[in-house]
C-alpha cells in the first residue's frame, strides 16, 4: 500500500487485520517496528490495533530505576 494513500473502506480493514496478526503472532515485534515497516506513524498503527480490539502489550525495559537496584 502506498504510504501516502489514505486508508479507507476495505483497504483499511485489510491493513488493520494484517498489522494485528503480525503484532499478536510475534511478541518481539513492537508497534514501532510495524510503523517502520509500513511507513505509517506509531499513532496510526496503535489506533489500528485498538480498532481491531488487540490487547496492547506493556512497554519493555527497566521501570523507575529497577535496573539500577542490585
Buried (B, 14 or more C-beta within 10 A) or exposed (E): EEEEEEBEEEEBEEBBEBBBEBBBEEEEBBBEBBBEEBEBEEEBBBEBBEEBEBEEEEEEEEEEEEEEEE
